[in-house]
């Protein structure tokens, strides 16, 4: 299969959100939001929960995937 030259690279950073009840969700965050480090991620996760972009629930942890 040939490489698709029209497809743009995705430079977003992926995180997995682990919930207390065993569920998981994945989010992608722009690198510009992570300029000050990964410690800002829990706040971004809470914002996305409020916007219903990821499920509501008690979060056990957040981890960078790639």
C-alpha positions in Angstrom: 0.0 0.0 0.0 1.4 3.4 -1.0 1.7 6.2 1.6 -1.2 8.7 1.2 0.5 12.1 0.6 -2.7 14.1 1.1 -3.1 12.9 4.7 -1.7 15.3 7.3 0.2 14.1 10.3 -1.5 14.2 13.7 0.8 15.9 16.2 -1.7 15.7 19.1 -0.7 13.9 22.2 -2.9 11.0 23.3 -3.8 10.3 26.9 -5.8 7.4 28.4 -8.3 8.4 31.2 -8.9 5.6 33.7 -12.1 5.6 35.7 -12.7 4.1 39.2 -15.3 1.8 37.8 -12.9 0.3 35.2 -13.9 2.2 32.2 -11.3 4.0 30.0 -11.5 6.9 27.6 -8.9 8.3 25.2 -8.4 12.0 24.6 -6.0 13.9 22.2 -4.5 17.2 23.4 -2.7 19.7 21.2 1.0 20.1 22.1 0.5 23.9 22.5 -1.7 23.2 25.6 1.1 21.0 27.1 3.8 23.7 26.9 4.0 23.9 30.7 4.0 20.1 31.2 1.6 17.2 31.7 0.5 18.5 35.1 -2.2 20.6 33.3 -3.9 17.4 31.8 -6.2 16.7 34.8 -7.7 20.2 34.4 -8.2 19.7 30.7 -9.8 16.3 31.4 -12.3 17.9 33.8 -13.1 20.6 31.3 -13.8 18.0 28.6 -16.1 16.1 31.1 -18.1 19.2 31.6 -18.4 19.6 27.9 -19.6 16.0 27.6 -16.6 15.1 25.3 -15.7 12.2 27.6 -17.9 10.3 30.1 -18.6 11.7 33.5 -17.3 9.7 36.4 -14.7 9.4 39.2 -11.2 9.5 37.5 -8.6 7.2 38.9 -5.7 8.4 36.7 -4.5 9.9 33.4 -1.5 8.6 31.5 0.2 9.7 28.3 -0.1 7.1 25.5 2.1 8.6 22.8 
